[in-house]
Protein backbone atom coordinates (compact mmCIF):
# COMPACT_ATOMS: atom_id res chain seq x y z
CA UNK A 1 0.00 0.00 0.00
CA UNK A 2 1.41 3.37 -0.94
CA UNK A 3 1.53 6.30 1.49
CA UNK A 4 -1.28 8.15 -0.31
CA UNK A 5 -3.61 5.14 -0.07
CA UNK A 6 -2.76 4.74 3.61
CA UNK A 7 -3.61 8.37 4.30
CA UNK A 8 -6.78 8.45 2.20
CA UNK A 9 -8.15 4.98 2.89
CA UNK A 10 -10.46 6.20 5.64
CA UNK A 11 -11.78 9.12 3.60
CA UNK A 12 -15.39 9.00 2.58
CA UNK A 13 -15.94 8.12 -1.07
CA UNK A 14 -12.44 6.68 -1.45
CA UNK A 15 -12.71 4.06 -4.25
CA UNK A 16 -11.29 1.26 -2.11
CA UNK A 17 -14.16 1.67 0.39
CA UNK A 18 -16.52 -0.91 -1.07
CA UNK A 19 -18.41 -1.34 2.20
CA UNK A 20 -19.43 2.29 2.79
CA UNK A 21 -20.62 1.45 6.29
CA UNK A 22 -20.53 5.13 7.23
CA UNK A 23 -23.53 5.67 4.94
CA UNK A 24 -26.08 2.82 5.02
CA UNK A 25 -28.00 4.37 2.09
CA UNK A 26 -25.01 4.77 -0.22
CA UNK A 27 -24.82 2.37 -3.17
CA UNK A 28 -22.05 -0.18 -2.98
CA UNK A 29 -20.25 -2.69 -5.18
CA UNK A 30 -21.57 -5.26 -2.70
CA UNK A 31 -24.84 -5.16 -4.65
CA UNK A 32 -23.04 -6.93 -7.51
CA UNK A 33 -22.34 -10.09 -5.49
CA UNK A 34 -24.44 -13.00 -6.75
CA UNK A 35 -22.96 -15.88 -4.73
CA UNK A 36 -23.38 -16.90 -1.07
CA UNK A 37 -21.41 -14.76 1.39
CA UNK A 38 -19.93 -15.48 4.79
CA UNK A 39 -18.80 -12.28 6.49
CA UNK A 40 -17.01 -12.30 9.80
CA UNK A 41 -15.44 -9.63 11.93
CA UNK A 42 -13.72 -9.38 15.28
CA UNK A 43 -15.47 -7.54 18.08
CA UNK A 44 -12.28 -5.54 18.71
CA UNK A 45 -11.82 -4.54 15.07
CA UNK A 46 -9.90 -1.29 15.03
CA UNK A 47 -10.80 -0.70 11.37
CA UNK A 48 -14.53 -0.23 11.97
CA UNK A 49 -16.23 3.07 12.69
CA UNK A 50 -19.09 1.43 14.61
CA UNK A 51 -19.96 -1.70 16.49
CA UNK A 52 -18.90 -4.72 14.39
CA UNK A 53 -22.37 -6.31 14.42
CA UNK A 54 -23.86 -3.06 13.13
CA UNK A 55 -21.27 -2.88 10.34
CA UNK A 56 -22.11 -6.45 9.31
CA UNK A 57 -25.81 -5.62 9.12
CA UNK A 58 -25.14 -2.63 6.88
CA UNK A 59 -22.91 -4.75 4.63
CA UNK A 60 -25.56 -7.50 4.53
CA UNK A 61 -28.25 -5.02 3.48
CA UNK A 62 -26.04 -3.76 0.64
CA UNK A 63 -25.42 -7.27 -0.75
CA UNK A 64 -28.91 -7.34 -2.22
CA UNK A 65 -28.25 -10.05 -4.84
CA UNK A 66 -26.42 -12.51 -2.59
CA UNK A 67 -28.65 -15.59 -2.23
CA UNK A 68 -27.27 -16.21 1.26
CA UNK A 69 -25.46 -13.87 3.65
CA UNK A 70 -24.24 -15.38 6.91
CA UNK A 71 -22.40 -13.29 9.52
CA UNK A 72 -20.28 -14.05 12.54
CA UNK A 73 -18.53 -11.98 15.18
CA UNK A 74 -15.42 -13.43 16.80
CA UNK A 75 -15.09 -12.33 20.40
CA UNK A 76 -11.75 -10.82 21.31
CA UNK A 77 -10.52 -10.66 17.71
CA UNK A 78 -9.04 -7.56 16.12
CA UNK A 79 -8.88 -6.73 12.41
CA UNK A 80 -6.12 -9.28 11.77
CA UNK A 81 -7.68 -11.97 14.00
CA UNK A 82 -4.38 -12.22 15.92
CA UNK A 83 -4.59 -15.05 18.40
CA UNK A 84 -7.98 -16.07 17.01
CA UNK A 85 -6.87 -17.88 13.86
CA UNK A 86 -8.11 -21.26 15.00
CA UNK A 87 -11.58 -19.93 15.85
CA UNK A 88 -11.76 -17.99 12.59
CA UNK A 89 -10.70 -21.05 10.59
CA UNK A 90 -13.26 -23.25 12.34
CA UNK A 91 -16.06 -20.81 11.51
CA UNK A 92 -15.04 -20.60 7.85
CA UNK A 93 -14.68 -24.39 7.50
CA UNK A 94 -18.04 -24.89 9.19
CA UNK A 95 -19.71 -22.46 6.76
CA UNK A 96 -18.04 -24.10 3.75
CA UNK A 97 -19.18 -27.53 4.94
CA UNK A 98 -22.85 -26.53 5.08
N, C-alpha and C positions, 0 to 999 in steps of 0.2 A: 504494500500500500504506500503510495507516495504521500509526502507531507501535506499537500493540498487536500487530498481525499481525507486524510486523518482529521484535518481541521474542519472541513466542511461536512463530514459524514453525518453529523447531528443536526445540520441545517434543514429546516423544512423545505420540501420540494426538491431536495437533492436527488438526482436520478437513482442512486443506489438504494434509496429508501423505498423498497417495494411494499413494506407493510403499512406505512402511513398510520400508525396507531395513534398519533397525536390528533388525527382528524378522522373520526369514525365514518364520516359521510364522504370523504374523498375517495375517488375511484382508485383502483389499485390493479397492478398486474396479477394479483392473486385471483382475480375474476376469470383469468384465462386458464386456470388449472382445471383439467377435466379427468383427473385420476384421483383415487383415494389418497387422503392426506393424514399423516400422523404428526402432530405438532407438539413438541414438548419444550419446557422451559424450567429453569431453576427458580426457586422462590427467593433467591438472593442474587438475581440477575442484575448486575450493575449497568447493563446496556438498555434497560427498559425505563420508560418515563412514567410508569404507573405500576400498579400491582400486576404481577405476571398473569394471574388468572384473567384479569380484565383485558390485558393485551391479547391473550389467546382468543377471547370471545370476539374482539374486534376483528382479528385476523380471520377467524372462522366465518364471520358474517360477510367478509369481503371475498371469500372463496366460494362464490355463488354457484359455480358449475361443478364443484367437487362432489362426486356422488357419496362420499363418506368423509367426515372430518372428525377425527378423534384427537383429544387433547390430554396432556398429562403435565402435572407440575411435580418436579422432584424437590423434595424438601432438603434444604441445606445446600443446594447446588447453586453455583454462580454461573456466569455466562459460558465458561469453558468446561463446566461440569467437573472441576478438579476435585478429586477424592470421591466422586460419585459415578465414575465410569462403569462400574459393575451394574449399579442400579439402572443407569441410562441404557446400557446394552440389554439388560433383561427386559425392559419395557419395549424397546424396539423389536427385539426378537419375538416377544409375545404378540405384538401387533402384527408382525409379518406372518406369524404362524396361524393367525385367525382368518 
